[in-house]
Amino acid sequence: MQTVYIETTIISYLTARPSRDLIRAAHQQITREWWENDRHRYELFTGQMALIEAAAGDPEAAADRLAVLHELPLLMDSADVPALAQALISATALPAVAGRDAVHVATAATTGMDYLLTRNCRHLANASLRDKISAVCRAEGFRAPIICTPEELREVVE
């Protein structure tokens, strides 16, 4: 079974109150549908950074996010995670402001995850950054996960 690292934005979209913004509301709905219908096809994992990010903000919303994350196995960060995260930033595969995103990628890569599922299209599920992220991971001796959104990680059944 293929493995998926669940990044914080997935849980945020999954547990948030429905948005009045039509695009955000659609993304919330697609995320919920993926969670209900497709997640069972994969082994799901999360990382320490996701727990840290999910715990921030409104206490009630944080509790909802953490309740979902605590159902997932937690990947242990190795000594390779900080070095790979720094390499991603140093090589400008990710911008300096995306340090936490670099940790998500590094955690997923160093633990051999097949996919990193995210709603972060600015720094993670960004076509212009994917090749750079993969190249840095390879140069550091790791295989980058396929970084994608729930729309991209849906099995087509005909």
C-alpha positions in Angstrom: 0.0 0.0 0.0 1.3 3.4 -0.9 2.1 5.9 1.9 0.9 9.5 2.3 2.3 12.2 4.5 -0.6 14.4 5.6 0.5 18.0 5.9 -1.3 20.5 8.2 -3.3 22.3 5.5 -5.2 19.1 4.7 -6.4 18.8 8.3 -7.2 22.5 8.4 -9.4 22.2 5.3 -11.0 19.0 6.7 -12.0 20.5 10.0 -12.7 24.1 9.2 -16.1 25.6 9.2 -17.4 25.9 5.6 -16.0 29.0 4.0 -18.1 31.6 2.2 -15.4 32.0 -0.4 -16.5 29.7 -3.3 -13.1 28.5 -4.2 -12.1 27.7 -0.7 -15.4 26.1 0.0 -14.9 23.8 -3.1 -11.4 22.9 -1.8 -12.9 22.1 1.6 -15.5 19.9 0.0 -13.0 18.1 -2.2 -10.7 17.5 0.8 -13.6 16.1 2.8 -14.6 13.8 -0.1 -11.0 12.6 -0.4 -10.8 11.9 3.3 -14.1 10.0 3.3 -13.7 8.1 0.0 -10.0 7.8 -0.9 -7.8 7.8 2.2 -8.5 4.1 2.9 -6.5 3.3 -0.2 -3.3 4.5 1.4 -1.3 4.3 4.6 -1.5 7.8 6.2 1.1 9.4 8.4 1.9 12.8 9.8 4.9 14.5 11.3 5.8 16.6 14.4 5.7 19.8 12.4 2.0 19.1 11.5 1.2 18.7 15.2 3.0 22.0 16.1 1.2 23.9 13.3 -2.2 22.3 14.1 -1.9 23.3 17.8 -1.7 27.0 17.0 -4.5 29.4 16.8 -8.0 29.2 18.1 -8.1 26.6 20.9 -11.3 25.0 19.7 -10.2 24.7 16.1 -6.8 23.5 17.2 -8.4 20.7 19.3 -10.4 19.6 16.2 -7.3 19.5 14.1 -5.3 17.7 16.7 -8.1 15.1 17.2 -7.8 14.1 13.6 -4.0 14.1 13.5 -3.7 12.0 16.7 -5.5 9.2 14.8 -2.5 9.0 12.4 0.9 7.4 13.0 3.5 10.0 13.8 6.7 9.8 11.8 9.8 10.4 13.9 12.2 13.0 12.7 15.7 11.8 12.1 18.9 13.7 12.2 18.6 14.0 8.4 15.4 16.2 8.6 17.0 19.5 9.6 19.9 19.1 7.1 17.6 18.3 4.2 15.2 21.1 5.2 18.1 23.5 5.2 19.4 22.2 1.9 15.9 22.9 0.4 16.1 26.5 1.6 19.7 27.0 0.7 19.2 25.8 -2.9 16.1 28.0 -3.2 14.0 25.0 -3.9 11.7 26.6 -1.3 11.9 30.3 -0.2 13.4 31.2 3.2 10.0 32.0 4.6 8.9 28.4 4.0 11.1 26.8 6.6 8.2 24.8 8.1 7.2 23.6 4.6 10.8 22.5 4.1 10.5 20.4 7.3 7.3 18.7 6.0 9.1 17.8 2.7 12.2 16.6 4.6 10.2 14.5 7.0 8.3 12.9 4.1 11.5 12.3 2.0 13.7 10.9 4.8 11.0 8.4 5.8 10.3 7.3 2.2 6.8 8.5 1.8 5.3 8.1 -1.6 3.1 11.2 -1.4 2.9 14.5 0.5 -0.7 15.6 0.5 -1.2 19.4 0.9 -3.5 22.3 0.1 -0.4 24.6 0.2 -0.1 25.5 -3.5 2.2 28.5 -2.8 5.2 26.5 -1.6 4.5 22.8 -1.8 2.0 21.7 -4.6 3.6 24.2 -6.9 4.6 23.0 -10.4 7.4 25.5 -10.7 9.0 24.2 -7.4 8.5 20.5 -7.8 11.5 19.7 -9.9 13.8 21.9 -7.7 12.5 20.1 -4.6 13.1 16.7 -6.2 16.6 17.6 -7.4 17.7 18.8 -3.9 16.2 15.6 -2.3 18.1 13.5 -4.8 21.3 15.4 -4.3 21.0 14.7 -0.6 20.4 11.0 -1.1 16.6 10.9 -0.8 13.6 10.3 -3.1 11.2 13.2 -2.9 7.6 12.4 -2.3 5.1 13.3 -5.0 3.7 16.6 -3.7 0.0 16.9 -4.6 -3.5 18.1 -3.6 -6.5 15.8 -3.0 -7.7 16.5 -6.6 -4.5 15.0 -7.9 -4.5 12.0 -5.6 -7.9 10.5 -6.5 -8.2 7.1 -8.0 -10.3 7.2 -11.2 -12.8 4.4 -11.2 -14.7 3.7 -14.4 
